[in-house]
Amino acid sequence: MSYCSLLDHLTDDRKNLHKTYHDQHYGFPIHDDNELFCRLVLEINQAGLSWETILKKQENFRKAYSNFNIKKVAEYKEADRKRLLSDPSIIRNRLKINAAIENAKTILQLQKEFGSFEKWLNQQYPKTKDEWVKLFKKTFRFTGGEIVNEFLMSIGFLKGAHKKRCPIYHKIIQAKPKWANTKNLK
């Protein structure tokens, strides 16, 4: 089985870490708002670091951020910020922690207005990468071009998650909602 070039060049230990994410998550649509929020928080925390670091800490993030429950994170107070800043099992960056909390509040507003974070994303689709980046910078915190690009690729809104020769690429095309213009993903 031929995979994307990332997996081709990893040692066995590192390949095992990346394989589940590559085969079952990267590029697939996410329909749960809390999981969309999770992916956004993880992508924000990856900024300046390797994705491997985030994969190794993913479960720690899940515990630290109340299983990425948007309502709970939006209610975090100063004590929660201090707790997160002192937790060595996650990325302890004040700007990233503040972004997670403020972005949770923003998503709650989007849910009120559009019914869900997913519906808000769907209403914006399709856009170019530059249009997405502009929208995210206006709407969310700590969402530069690379973060927005990776977030949207990782949830199937932008092409590039997998090479056409990768068998996962074809699974993603099949998993796209019927309304999606799959030409933008091929």
GUNU-11014 format. One record per residue (C-alpha): residue number from 0; x, y, z. Coordinates in steps of 0.1 Angstrom, whole numbers, plus 5000, padded with zeros to 4 digits. Each point is the difference from the previous one (the first is absolute). Layout:
! residues N
+-----+------+------+------+
| seq |    u |    v |    w |
+-----+------+------+------+
| NUM |    X |    Y |    Z |
...
+-----+------+------+------+
END
This chain:
! residues 186
+-----+------+------+------+
| seq |    u |    v |    w |
+-----+------+------+------+
|   0 | 5000 | 5000 | 5000 |
|   1 | 5014 | 5034 | 4990 |
|   2 | 4996 | 5029 | 5024 |
|   3 | 5007 | 5037 | 4999 |
|   4 | 5037 | 5008 | 5000 |
|   5 | 5000 | 5010 | 5037 |
|   6 | 4994 | 4964 | 5011 |
|   7 | 5025 | 4986 | 4974 |
|   8 | 5029 | 5017 | 5018 |
|   9 | 4993 | 4993 | 5036 |
|  10 | 5016 | 4974 | 5023 |
|  11 | 4976 | 4973 | 5012 |
|  12 | 4994 | 5016 | 5034 |
|  13 | 4992 | 5034 | 4985 |
|  14 | 4980 | 4984 | 4972 |
|  15 | 4977 | 4983 | 5026 |
|  16 | 4994 | 5033 | 5017 |
|  17 | 4990 | 5017 | 4967 |
|  18 | 4982 | 4971 | 4983 |
|  19 | 4967 | 5001 | 5020 |
|  20 | 4997 | 5038 | 4995 |
|  21 | 5009 | 4997 | 4963 |
|  22 | 4977 | 4971 | 4993 |
|  23 | 4969 | 5008 | 5021 |
|  24 | 5000 | 5038 | 5007 |
|  25 | 5021 | 5022 | 4977 |
|  26 | 4978 | 5014 | 4972 |
|  27 | 4967 | 4984 | 5011 |
|  28 | 4970 | 5021 | 5007 |
|  29 | 4992 | 5006 | 5037 |
|  30 | 4963 | 5005 | 5009 |
|  31 | 5003 | 5005 | 5037 |
|  32 | 5006 | 5036 | 5011 |
|  33 | 5021 | 4990 | 5030 |
|  34 | 5023 | 4979 | 4978 |
|  35 | 5002 | 5029 | 4975 |
|  36 | 5010 | 5022 | 5030 |
|  37 | 5025 | 4974 | 5010 |
|  38 | 5017 | 5000 | 4966 |
|  39 | 5001 | 5038 | 5000 |
|  40 | 5016 | 5001 | 5034 |
|  41 | 5026 | 4973 | 4991 |
|  42 | 5009 | 5018 | 4967 |
|  43 | 5004 | 5032 | 5020 |
|  44 | 5023 | 4983 | 5024 |
|  45 | 5020 | 4984 | 4973 |
|  46 | 5012 | 5035 | 4988 |
|  47 | 5037 | 5000 | 5002 |
|  48 | 5002 | 4964 | 5010 |
|  49 | 4998 | 4966 | 4983 |
|  50 | 4967 | 4982 | 4995 |
|  51 | 5017 | 4970 | 5016 |
|  52 | 5002 | 5020 | 5032 |
|  53 | 4963 | 5007 | 4999 |
|  54 | 4991 | 4964 | 4992 |
|  55 | 5021 | 4989 | 5031 |
|  56 | 4981 | 5024 | 5022 |
|  57 | 4966 | 4997 | 4985 |
|  58 | 4984 | 4981 | 5028 |
|  59 | 5016 | 5024 | 5025 |
|  60 | 4984 | 5029 | 4982 |
|  61 | 4967 | 4981 | 5001 |
|  62 | 5002 | 4997 | 5038 |
|  63 | 5012 | 5035 | 5005 |
|  64 | 4973 | 5016 | 4979 |
|  65 | 4970 | 4982 | 5014 |
|  66 | 4999 | 4975 | 4970 |
|  67 | 4997 | 5031 | 4978 |
|  68 | 4965 | 5007 | 5012 |
|  69 | 4994 | 5035 | 4985 |
|  70 | 4976 | 5011 | 5027 |
|  71 | 5023 | 4990 | 5028 |
|  72 | 5031 | 5016 | 4984 |
|  73 | 4981 | 5032 | 4993 |
|  74 | 4993 | 5003 | 5037 |
|  75 | 5036 | 4996 | 5011 |
|  76 | 5011 | 5027 | 5025 |
|  77 | 5034 | 5012 | 5011 |
|  78 | 5006 | 4970 | 5022 |
|  79 | 4995 | 4978 | 4969 |
|  80 | 5025 | 5021 | 4980 |
|  81 | 5025 | 4996 | 5029 |
|  82 | 4994 | 4962 | 5001 |
|  83 | 5006 | 4997 | 4963 |
|  84 | 5032 | 5022 | 5002 |
|  85 | 5014 | 4977 | 5027 |
|  86 | 4991 | 4967 | 4983 |
|  87 | 5032 | 4985 | 4986 |
|  88 | 4981 | 4974 | 4980 |
|  89 | 4987 | 5025 | 4975 |
|  90 | 5015 | 5031 | 4981 |
|  91 | 5002 | 5027 | 5026 |
|  92 | 4997 | 5032 | 4979 |
|  93 | 4978 | 5028 | 5014 |
|  94 | 4990 | 5012 | 4965 |
|  95 | 4989 | 4965 | 4989 |
|  96 | 4981 | 4994 | 5032 |
|  97 | 4982 | 5033 | 4998 |
|  98 | 4992 | 4993 | 4964 |
|  99 | 4984 | 4967 | 5009 |
| 100 | 4978 | 5016 | 5026 |
| 101 | 4990 | 5030 | 4978 |
| 102 | 4995 | 4978 | 4970 |
| 103 | 4976 | 4978 | 5020 |
| 104 | 4980 | 5031 | 5008 |
| 105 | 4999 | 5009 | 4964 |
| 106 | 4989 | 4966 | 4990 |
| 107 | 4971 | 5002 | 5025 |
| 108 | 4989 | 5032 | 4982 |
| 109 | 5003 | 4983 | 4966 |
| 110 | 4979 | 4971 | 5013 |
| 111 | 4973 | 5025 | 5011 |
| 112 | 5000 | 5017 | 4967 |
| 113 | 5005 | 4971 | 4976 |
| 114 | 4989 | 4969 | 5020 |
| 115 | 5035 | 4985 | 5003 |
| 116 | 5037 | 5007 | 4992 |
| 117 | 4997 | 4975 | 4972 |
| 118 | 4971 | 5018 | 4985 |
| 119 | 5019 | 5033 | 5001 |
| 120 | 5030 | 4983 | 4982 |
| 121 | 4976 | 4984 | 4975 |
| 122 | 4984 | 5034 | 4992 |
| 123 | 5034 | 5015 | 4993 |
| 124 | 5010 | 4971 | 4976 |
| 125 | 5015 | 5002 | 4974 |
| 126 | 5027 | 5027 | 5004 |
| 127 | 5036 | 5003 | 4990 |
| 128 | 5026 | 4996 | 5026 |
| 129 | 5006 | 5038 | 5001 |
| 130 | 4962 | 5006 | 5005 |
| 131 | 4999 | 4975 | 5028 |
| 132 | 5031 | 5015 | 5017 |
| 133 | 4984 | 5035 | 4998 |
| 134 | 4967 | 4987 | 5015 |
| 135 | 5018 | 4980 | 5028 |
| 136 | 5022 | 5030 | 5009 |
| 137 | 4969 | 5021 | 5003 |
| 138 | 4980 | 4974 | 5020 |
| 139 | 5025 | 4981 | 5022 |
| 140 | 5032 | 5006 | 5019 |
| 141 | 5035 | 4986 | 4992 |
| 142 | 4990 | 4989 | 4965 |
| 143 | 5027 | 5008 | 4976 |
| 144 | 5003 | 4987 | 4964 |
| 145 | 5017 | 4967 | 5008 |
| 146 | 4977 | 4992 | 5030 |
| 147 | 4969 | 5007 | 4979 |
| 148 | 5013 | 4980 | 4970 |
| 149 | 5009 | 4970 | 5022 |
| 150 | 4967 | 5001 | 5019 |
| 151 | 4979 | 5002 | 4968 |
| 152 | 5021 | 4972 | 4983 |
| 153 | 4997 | 4979 | 5031 |
| 154 | 4961 | 5002 | 4999 |
| 155 | 4997 | 4996 | 4962 |
| 156 | 4992 | 5036 | 4991 |
| 157 | 5032 | 5006 | 4980 |
| 158 | 5019 | 4976 | 4978 |
| 159 | 5034 | 4987 | 5007 |
| 160 | 4996 | 4977 | 5030 |
| 161 | 5010 | 4969 | 4979 |
| 162 | 5016 | 4993 | 4967 |
| 163 | 4977 | 4984 | 4973 |
| 164 | 5021 | 4968 | 5002 |
| 165 | 4992 | 4996 | 5037 |
| 166 | 4971 | 4976 | 5006 |
| 167 | 4987 | 5024 | 5027 |
| 168 | 4995 | 5027 | 4974 |
| 169 | 4972 | 4980 | 4984 |
| 170 | 4983 | 4992 | 5033 |
| 171 | 4999 | 5038 | 5008 |
| 172 | 4984 | 5008 | 4966 |
| 173 | 4973 | 4974 | 5008 |
| 174 | 4995 | 5014 | 5035 |
| 175 | 4993 | 5036 | 4988 |
| 176 | 4965 | 5012 | 5003 |
| 177 | 4979 | 4999 | 4968 |
| 178 | 4997 | 5038 | 5000 |
| 179 | 5038 | 5004 | 4999 |
| 180 | 5016 | 5008 | 4967 |
| 181 | 5025 | 4972 | 5000 |
| 182 | 5019 | 5016 | 4970 |
| 183 | 5014 | 5024 | 5026 |
| 184 | 5015 | 4970 | 5019 |
| 185 | 5014 | 4980 | 4971 |
+-----+------+------+------+
END
